[in-house]
Amino acid sequence: MTAMSLSETVLSRIAAILGEGGLLRGDAVAALDPGYHPANLGAGVVAAPGSAAVLSDLLALCNAERIPVIAQGGLTGLAGGAVSEPGALAVSTRRLTDLLHIDPIGRVAVADAGVTLDALQRAAADHGLSPGIDLAARGSATLGGMAATNAGGIEAFRNGTMRDRLLGCRFVRADGALVDDLARVPKNNTGYGLTDLLVGSEGTLGIITRVAIRLERARPVAATALLGLAGLPEALKTAGLLRDDIGAPLRAAEVMWRDYVDAVAAAHGLAADTAALGPCPLALLVEVEEAPEGGSEGRFLECLARYAETGLVATVAVARNRRQREALWTIREDADAIYRLWPAVASFDISVPLDALDDYCRSVEAGLKRLAAPLGVYMFGHLADGNLHILVGWRSGEAVPPAALEDVLYPPLIEIGGAFSAEHGIGRDRRRAFGRFVPPERRRMMAEIKAALDPNGILNPGTIFAPPVRG
Ligand SMILES: Cc1cc2nc3c(=O)[nH]c(=O)nc-3n(C[C@H](O)[C@H](O)[C@H](O)COP(=O)(O)OP(=O)(O)OC[C@H]3O[C@@H](n4cnc5c(N)ncnc54)[C@H](O)[C@@H]3O)c2cc1C
């Protein structure tokens, strides 16, 4: 794609379509938070359409003029999928923020793509409901961005990812056509699943403007505990038993390796909150919801006492109050603390079949440590669905080439039926892995779909696929 900035003539046509306040440039863009990738606002121009109809006119113009368009939501994506360059137009859903409808009977919400997860969570809570999906970036991540990346998070093991949560969506194609697939019923067999196609497409097939999303009954948290364990087999068994034994819904089973716990706890001055772990190499943060008939906390504590007696669980520390619960969640959710510790960090987000998780982790830990020393390896994740985040840090000058890290992590994963991107997508950062580890027939079919829906390649060029070379 060209690195030349958009001409003033084109920008004035774009501004005319967007209307008052719709095109941000110069200081207005400089004042924006670039989010989780420093180059997200590299285009230097951000279009913020106020309606799907305006977005439709905008994309028709961009398609005719071959202007690259980068869809942007809350900019919390962790794969570089929202990165924009000069000559492209960043198109933000920041003004598409209407939460249009909550149906408490059907348990469905209809909301614009720019609504944040947190805003939906609060609105649903007024009806005793919840979106059934939760992640640490909830304050900024938008429903459109979450759909486009097929976000998962803490509750995915019981409620599924965005692909399972979405009933329908409305989106604008590259040529400006507005496609309405916004059914809000769970059963809809009226042809190909276009919403499913858009989910996980990372802004390369269309820009999502509105979604219909399932809701669940919201239940209060009954108890939270940090368990110390001897290893992954014990952690997996404990999480499995807790899903069945308590008679109340398990809300979270988040695993953290000890190096991760200690580093983040120290960064926040929360070491006292993890002292009960003793020398255990692994920690499991578990949280249970109140069952309709009550009594969940008592049953939870009974189960934990039994597991401790039999030696399945080595240590149990139950959060006694809100501060302690928040401390435990801060440790789990502030992975940014690792980025602050190390000048360079490579981040991986993988899915491993549960019955292969222990062997995989042992071989990978050993493989990574053989690559270079001293090397910080921090692992944590959503245990119950086998989704691990692995952060590998090194000091300046000691960097291991990313391809060498991928050679340790990915080939064994592919063999056992795992995935090298669990919830963050391909974006730009995992393009090399996409080329190396996704079978050619799958890649070819994806390229054919992309070419059919966006023949001029204007939608997010450089995400998932390498950007086309233009003369
Ligand atoms: C602290 C933290 C914790 C996180 N935890 C989790 C987690 O537990 N689980 C998880 O799955 N993810 C997690 N993430 C990743 C991130 O929150 C998700 O990827 C989120 O879904 C991105 O939403 P966004 O609105 O910020 O999208 P953006 O970052 O703005 O965009 C992400 C991608 O989606 C595209 N896009 C954005 N909006 C649209 C749209 N309306 N139509 C089409 N394409 C669009 C962009 O082009 C880009 O490719 C975490 C991130 C952070 C920073």
The ligand as an SDF file (V2000), in Angstrom:
LIG
                    3D

 53 58  0  0  0  0  0  0  0  0999 V2000
   -5.8520   -6.0920   29.2490 C   0  0  0  0  0  0  0  0  0  0  0  0
   -6.4180   -6.8840   28.1070 C   0  0  0  0  0  0  0  0  0  0  0  0
   -7.0360   -8.0970   28.3440 C   0  0  0  0  0  0  0  0  0  0  0  0
   -7.5690   -8.8300   27.2940 C   0  0  0  0  0  0  0  0  0  0  0  0
   -8.1690  -10.0100   27.5640 N   0  0  0  0  0  0  0  0  0  0  0  0
   -8.7270  -10.7040   26.5530 C   0  0  0  0  0  0  0  0  0  0  0  0
   -9.3890  -11.9280   26.8130 C   0  0  0  0  0  0  0  0  0  0  0  0
   -9.4440  -12.4130   27.9410 O   0  0  0  0  0  0  0  0  0  0  0  0
   -9.9700  -12.5670   25.7600 N   0  0  0  0  0  0  0  0  0  0  0  0
   -9.9230  -12.0640   24.4810 C   0  0  0  0  0  0  0  0  0  0  0  0
  -10.4690  -12.6730   23.5770 O   0  0  0  0  0  0  0  0  0  0  0  0
   -9.2790  -10.9110   24.2070 N   0  0  0  0  0  0  0  0  0  0  0  0
   -8.6910  -10.2280   25.2060 C   0  0  0  0  0  0  0  0  0  0  0  0
   -8.0350   -9.0670   24.9250 N   0  0  0  0  0  0  0  0  0  0  0  0
   -7.9420   -8.5910   23.5270 C   0  0  0  0  0  0  0  0  0  0  0  0
   -8.9880   -7.5220   23.1490 C   0  0  0  0  0  0  0  0  0  0  0  0
   -9.6300   -6.9910   24.2090 O   0  0  0  0  0  0  0  0  0  0  0  0
   -9.9430   -8.0800   22.1640 C   0  0  0  0  0  0  0  0  0  0  0  0
   -9.2620   -8.3990   20.9850 O   0  0  0  0  0  0  0  0  0  0  0  0
  -11.1000   -7.1180   21.7960 C   0  0  0  0  0  0  0  0  0  0  0  0
  -12.0640   -7.9680   21.3040 O   0  0  0  0  0  0  0  0  0  0  0  0
  -10.7930   -6.0550   20.7710 C   0  0  0  0  0  0  0  0  0  0  0  0
  -11.8560   -5.1020   20.7600 O   0  0  0  0  0  0  0  0  0  0  0  0
  -11.5850   -3.5830   20.3410 P   0  0  0  0  0  0  0  0  0  0  0  0
  -12.8760   -2.8870   20.2700 O   0  0  0  0  0  0  0  0  0  0  0  0
  -10.5640   -2.9800   21.2470 O   0  0  0  0  0  0  0  0  0  0  0  0
  -10.9940   -3.7750   18.8870 O   0  0  0  0  0  0  0  0  0  0  0  0
   -9.7560   -3.0650   18.1910 P   0  0  0  0  0  0  0  0  0  0  0  0
   -8.5170   -3.3130   18.9520 O   0  0  0  0  0  0  0  0  0  0  0  0
  -10.0830   -1.6520   17.8910 O   0  0  0  0  0  0  0  0  0  0  0  0
   -9.6910   -3.8940   16.8200 O   0  0  0  0  0  0  0  0  0  0  0  0
   -9.3400   -5.2420   16.8240 C   0  0  0  0  0  0  0  0  0  0  0  0
   -9.5650   -5.8320   15.4230 C   0  0  0  0  0  0  0  0  0  0  0  0
  -10.9340   -5.7970   15.0920 O   0  0  0  0  0  0  0  0  0  0  0  0
  -11.1720   -4.9700   13.9480 C   0  0  0  0  0  0  0  0  0  0  0  0
  -12.3950   -4.2190   14.2230 N   0  0  0  0  0  0  0  0  0  0  0  0
  -12.6380   -3.3740   15.2740 C   0  0  0  0  0  0  0  0  0  0  0  0
  -13.9070   -2.9440   15.2210 N   0  0  0  0  0  0  0  0  0  0  0  0
  -14.4760   -3.5040   14.1180 C   0  0  0  0  0  0  0  0  0  0  0  0
  -15.7690   -3.4470   13.5340 C   0  0  0  0  0  0  0  0  0  0  0  0
  -16.7490   -2.7010   14.0620 N   0  0  0  0  0  0  0  0  0  0  0  0
  -15.9940   -4.1630   12.4100 N   0  0  0  0  0  0  0  0  0  0  0  0
  -15.0260   -4.9230   11.8510 C   0  0  0  0  0  0  0  0  0  0  0  0
  -13.7860   -5.0070   12.3610 N   0  0  0  0  0  0  0  0  0  0  0  0
  -13.5150   -4.3140   13.4900 C   0  0  0  0  0  0  0  0  0  0  0  0
   -9.9210   -4.1380   13.7890 C   0  0  0  0  0  0  0  0  0  0  0  0
   -9.7030   -3.7740   12.4360 O   0  0  0  0  0  0  0  0  0  0  0  0
   -8.8570   -5.0790   14.3160 C   0  0  0  0  0  0  0  0  0  0  0  0
   -8.4710   -5.9810   13.3220 O   0  0  0  0  0  0  0  0  0  0  0  0
   -7.4750   -8.3290   25.9740 C   0  0  0  0  0  0  0  0  0  0  0  0
   -6.8580   -7.1020   25.7300 C   0  0  0  0  0  0  0  0  0  0  0  0
   -6.3210   -6.3820   26.7790 C   0  0  0  0  0  0  0  0  0  0  0  0
   -5.6750   -5.0750   26.4800 C   0  0  0  0  0  0  0  0  0  0  0  0
  1  2  1  0
  2  3  1  0
  2 52  2  0
  3  4  2  0
  4  5  1  0
  4 50  1  0
  5  6  2  0
  6  7  1  0
  6 13  1  0
  7  8  2  0
  7  9  1  0
  9 10  1  0
 10 11  2  0
 10 12  1  0
 12 13  2  0
 13 14  1  0
 14 15  1  0
 14 50  1  0
 15 16  1  0
 16 17  1  0
 16 18  1  0
 18 19  1  0
 18 20  1  0
 20 21  1  0
 20 22  1  0
 22 23  1  0
 23 24  1  0
 24 25  2  0
 24 26  1  0
 24 27  1  0
 27 28  1  0
 28 29  2  0
 28 30  1  0
 28 31  1  0
 31 32  1  0
 32 33  1  0
 33 34  1  0
 33 48  1  0
 34 35  1  0
 35 36  1  0
 35 46  1  0
 36 37  1  0
 36 45  1  0
 37 38  2  0
 38 39  1  0
 39 40  1  0
 39 45  2  0
 40 41  1  0
 40 42  2  0
 42 43  1  0
 43 44  2  0
 44 45  1  0
 46 47  1  0
 46 48  1  0
 48 49  1  0
 50 51  2  0
 51 52  1  0
 52 53  1  0
M  END
$$$$
